[in-house]
Amino acid sequence: MTPPVPHLRRPNPAIVCRAVLVTAVVCLGLVAPIAYYGWDWPGLGAAVAAALCCCGGALAALALARWFRGPDHLLASVLVGMSVRMGVALAAVLVVQLGGGPLAEAGFVYYLLMFYSVTLAAETVAVVRA
């Protein structure tokens, strides 16, 4: 007997928009002034770049979790979403830290760690409500 194929569904735009909005407001609304005050434009750039990396990974994970949704594919949904979300963040940290430059000096890794936890919480709420 062959295993069932996951049903491809479109992600719910309202849930995705809510997750992105929560992340943008919490992350950039609170962190952007601090980043600009502490490191001027490079700090603000590092904060925005980290927020974009985390939002991109979270959106991809949300889409994959929605596609693999169902009782037969619960573990696949969690593992694929977690791998994508973490893979985007780790790849961004690797590129920025190995490349050096103003983003690394302005604390990109610290912003990414903070934004990652916020996007993880927003994504978890969005997936549970989906």
N, C-alpha and C positions, 0 to 999 in steps of 0.2 A: 504494500500500500504506500503510495507516495504522500509526502507531507503536503498540507495545503499551502497554496501560494498566498502571500499577504495581499490584501486588497489595497490598491492605491487610491487614496482619497486626497482631496485637496485640503490643505490646512485652512482652518477657520480664520479668515482675515481679522475678525474682531479680536480674537484671542491673541493673535500675533501682534496686532497693533497695540493692545494693552500692555503686553510684555515689553515691547520696544519703548513705549511711552514711559512706563515705570522706570526702566533702566536709564533712559535719557534724562528724566527729571531728577532722579535721585543721584545719579553719577555726575552728570555735567552741571546740574544746578548747584550742587553742594561742593563739588571738587574743583570746578573750573576757576572760581575766584581764588581759592587757596593755591592752586597750581600757578596761576598767573602772578599772584603776589610773591610766592616763594621763588619761582624760577623764570619769571617773565614769559616771553613767547615760547621758548623751548619747553617750558613746563606745561603750558596750555596745549601745545602740540602733542606732547607725550600723553596728556590726559585724554585728549580727543582720540588719538590713535589707539590707545588701550581700550577706550569705550567702544570704538568701532570694531576692534578685533573680538571683543567679548560679545557684542551684539550680533555680529556675523556668525560666530559659532553657535550662539543660542538660537538664532533663527533657523540655522541649518538643522540643529538638533530638534527643534520644535517640529519642523517639517517632516523629518524622518520619524519622529515619535508618532506623529499623526498618521503617516503612511502605514506603519507597522502596528497600528492600534488594533486591539482585539484580544480575546482571551487566549488564543492560540499563539500569539506573538508578543506576549508581554515582556519576556526576558530579552528578546531581540530588540524590542523598542527601547528598553532601558540601556542596553549595552551599546547599541549603535548611536543613540543620542549622546550618551556620556563620552564615547570615543570621539565623536565629531567635535563636541564642545571643548573637550580637553585638548584634542589634537590641534585645533586652531590656536588656542591660547599658548600651548607649548611651542608650536612652530613660530609664532610671533616673538615669543621671548627668546628663542634660540637665534633667530635672525637679527633681532635688535641687539642682543648682548654680544654676539660674536662680531657683528659689524661695528659696534661702538657708535660714537658720534653723539649728537646733541640729544637724541631721544633716550639713549642709555644713561647719559649724564643727568638728565632731568628727572629720572626716576620712573621710567616706563614700567619696569617690573613691579614696582610697588603699586602703581595705579592699576595695572592689570590684575594683580592679586585682589585688590579691593573690588574692582568692577566685576571680576569673575564671581565673587561671592554674591554680589547683588543680582547679577544676571541669572545665576543659578537659582536663587530664591524666586525671582520673577518668573522664570521658566517653569519651576516646579508648580507654582500656583496656577500658571496658565495650562499646564498639562493636566493637572488634577481637575480643573474646571471644564476641560474640553469634553 
